[in-house]
């Protein structure tokens, strides 16, 4: 939770810190010159206003503009500028100014340690230059700095021991900044440091939220396109299957009804996949997945039977070292995950090749491995293949969503899906789920 800056209370301690009870302005408080004390009181009032602005300013630009304008007046300077430290700490960029070219905001930049501004940031110390024309430390920025300004005071903004920016004031007439002047500027810098960092974090968080909204909108659009693209051909396939089944039955084929039934079952399954594709791509599901003890060997056998036509032309090995192999899972999610893995294996296993499925227990984990003897996956790609729309080849098949969805399904079942090399070649995808003692 972001807390509002502390309220500034004008008391003797505050007056002392502002130079009203010591130094040149002490005389004004003892009756020698009341007018000398007026600027100090204005400065204290200004610091109180800054604390108030922190809670009331609507935007970063409004806050910085008001602070810079009033800081220039309160410090009796001709120019007041604020530089912000780059996130990587390599330099500082002009964020606001009153007295210099506004076109330089967001453009003018100094390296850390460059010029008086960079040195003040690097050393975390206030630096004063009575005459920058005679000061070799001053770095002139073409199109920004002007010859008419003479004296310069640079104060670092320090927040939690890190420099987040630098406040600069400049005057046309030569000026010797007194301790009371520097004390005021350092007090102002202390307030600004917290405001700058918190406002910056808020702006960055808003930008990240906007990026997430954009990604979410793109995902929603993708799902809508995929759903629409699948529903139309599925409806056509269903109609033709029914026509073929009717024609085959009319011709006296005894197996026609069975073929039609199997084909329509697969169409129904595709319809269900379309309905659940959004769920598989969501960042967070609407409700926790209900996990129950499931015999993995039985589910694998059922899925292999359903996708057998897809695996034709490859030899299939099914080996379970522990039976029954019972784990916490969702039947529907597990079937979809295994379908994605077997589809991927059928795509990369060569004709006449072998696809193997292994099951075993190790500790509190129940494991299923789906392997193929295809070309394998380079080590550099073994994490990337679980990202959406990533494919290793230029095959027109697939959109690079299957392994991404499979990985998310594994996480939804409190499991993990990884990929390993298979000797001498090929790939092995390993699903780990939580082992339990017995099925319901």
C-alpha positions, 0 to 999 in steps of 0.5 A: 500500500502506498502511504501519503508523505508525512505532513510537514509540521512547522515547529522549532526543530523545522525552523532550525533545519531551515536555518531560522535559528542559526546562521544569517537568518537567525538575526531576522527572528531576533528582531534585526530583520523580519524581512530576512525570515520571510523567504525561509517561512515561504520555503517551509510553506512550500514544503508543506504544499509539496506533501499535500500535492503528493496526495492530490495531483492527478498525473505525473506531469501535473505534479512535476510541473507544479513542483518545478514551478514553485520550487523555482519561485521558492528558491529564488532561482531562474531555472529549476530542472529535474533529471530522473535516473535511468532504470539501469542506473547508467545515466539521467534523463531530463524529466521536467524543467522551468526555464530550459527548452521544453523540447529537451524533456525526455531527450536530454541525457547525461551519463552517470558521473558526467557533468555536475548533475552526473557527479552529484548522482554518482556521489550522492552529494550536493554540488554547488558551482558559483560560476559554471563558465569557469567550472570544468566539471560542468557538461554543456548540453547543446540546445539545452544549456544557455550561456546566460546562466551562471550559478548552479546547485545540483542536489541528488534525490535519494530513496532507500539509499538509491539515487532516483534523480537530481534536482538542479537550480540555476541563476543568471546572476552569480549566487553563493548558495548559503547553508540555509539555501542548500538545506531547503533544496535538500529537504525538497529533494528528500520529499521529491525522491519518494514522490518520483519513485512511487509515481514512476512505479505506478506509471510502470504498473499501469503500462504493464496492465495495459500490455496485459489487457492487450495480450488478453484481447489478442488471445480472446480474438485468437480464440474467437477466430479458431472457434469460428474456423473450426465450427464451420468445417465440422458442421460440413463434415458431420453432414457428409458423414451422415450422408455417407452412412445413409448411402452405405446402409442403403447399399447393404454394408453391415459395418456402415452403421458402426463406421458412421457412429465412430466418425460422429463420435470423433466429430462430437469430440472435436466440438467439445474441444472447440468449446473448451479451447478457451479454458485451455488458453486462460491464464487463470481458470475460473475455478480450481480443477477437481482432481481425483485418483485415476488409473493412468494405465487405463486412461492411456489405453483408452486414449491410444484406442481412440487415436489409433487411426492417427498413429497408423504407419508407426509401431506403438509400444505401451509399457507400464512398470507399475500397475495400477499406476494411480495419480491425482488428475482430471480425466478430461484434462488428462485425455486432452493432454495425452492427445496433444502428446500423441499428435505431436509424436505422430507428426515427428516420428518417421513412417515405420518409426516407433512411438513408445509410452512408458508409465512408472512410479518414483517416490511420490510421483507418477510418471508417463513418458511419450517418446518418438524416434524423430529428429529430436529437439535442440537443447536451446529449444526445450523451453521455448516449445512450450510457448504459444505459436512456437514451431521447430519446422516449417510444416503447415500442420499445427499452429504451435498451440498443442504443447503450450496447451499440454503444459498448461493442462499439466499445471492445472493438475498440479503436475509438470510437463518436461521434454528430454532428449532420447538416445540415440535420437528422438524426443521424450515428453515426461508428465509428472503427477502426484501418485496416490495409493488407490483409485476410487 
